[in-house]
């Protein structure tokens, strides 16, 4: 329904992104940070949905290992997207 609070917020975001331009709107609202966090959480889930260890200390170690793996991949470099043409 167009008169709910969520719909009003969505419509305002769409209006402002059209008025300001998408790139400027993303920088002003911090949307790019949200997108990066969602992408990183997707990468974490690709390493496994569940913890295999039963003991809490080992679960902590397992999470630290996954974080180290992701940090290693990030250290290798982030691909650069270049427009062709």
C-alpha positions as CSV (number, residue, x, y, z in Angstrom):
1,X,0.0,0.0,0.0
2,X,1.4,3.4,-0.9
3,X,0.4,5.1,2.4
4,X,2.4,2.8,4.8
5,X,5.6,4.1,6.4
6,X,7.8,1.7,4.5
7,X,6.3,2.7,1.2
8,X,6.7,6.4,2.0
9,X,10.4,5.9,2.9
10,X,11.0,3.8,-0.3
11,X,9.3,6.4,-2.5
12,X,11.3,9.2,-0.9
13,X,14.6,7.3,-1.5
14,X,13.6,6.7,-5.1
15,X,12.7,10.4,-5.6
16,X,16.0,11.6,-4.0
17,X,18.1,9.2,-6.0
18,X,16.5,10.4,-9.2
19,X,16.9,14.1,-8.2
20,X,20.5,13.8,-7.0
21,X,21.8,11.1,-9.3
22,X,22.5,7.6,-8.1
23,X,26.2,8.0,-7.4
24,X,25.8,11.1,-5.3
25,X,22.7,9.6,-3.5
26,X,24.7,6.5,-2.6
27,X,27.6,8.6,-1.1
28,X,25.2,10.9,0.9
29,X,23.1,8.1,2.3
30,X,25.9,5.6,3.0
31,X,24.2,3.0,0.8
32,X,27.5,1.9,-0.7
33,X,28.7,0.8,2.8
34,X,25.5,-1.3,3.3
35,X,26.1,-2.9,0.0
36,X,29.6,-3.8,0.9
37,X,28.6,-5.3,4.2
38,X,25.9,-7.4,2.5
39,X,28.4,-8.7,0.0
40,X,30.9,-9.6,2.8
41,X,28.2,-11.4,4.8
42,X,27.4,-13.4,1.6
43,X,31.1,-14.4,1.4
44,X,31.1,-15.5,5.1
45,X,28.0,-17.7,4.4
46,X,29.8,-19.3,1.4
47,X,32.3,-20.6,3.9
48,X,29.6,-22.5,5.7
49,X,26.2,-21.8,7.1
50,X,26.9,-23.6,10.4
51,X,29.7,-24.0,12.9
52,X,31.1,-27.5,13.0
53,X,32.7,-27.3,16.5
54,X,30.6,-28.0,19.5
55,X,32.8,-26.4,22.2
56,X,32.4,-22.7,22.5
57,X,36.2,-22.0,22.4
58,X,36.5,-24.0,19.3
59,X,33.6,-22.2,17.7
60,X,35.4,-18.9,18.4
61,X,38.5,-20.3,16.8
62,X,36.5,-21.5,13.8
63,X,35.0,-18.0,13.3
64,X,38.5,-16.5,13.6
65,X,39.8,-18.9,10.9
66,X,37.0,-17.9,8.6
67,X,37.7,-14.2,9.2
68,X,41.4,-14.8,8.5
69,X,40.5,-16.6,5.2
70,X,38.4,-13.7,4.1
71,X,41.1,-11.2,5.1
72,X,43.6,-13.2,3.0
73,X,41.3,-13.0,0.0
74,X,40.8,-9.3,0.5
75,X,44.6,-8.8,0.7
76,X,45.0,-10.5,-2.7
77,X,43.1,-7.6,-4.2
78,X,39.7,-6.4,-5.1
79,X,38.9,-6.6,-8.8
80,X,38.6,-3.3,-10.6
81,X,35.6,-2.8,-12.8
82,X,36.3,-0.7,-15.9
83,X,33.7,0.5,-18.4
84,X,34.5,-0.7,-21.9
85,X,33.7,1.3,-24.9
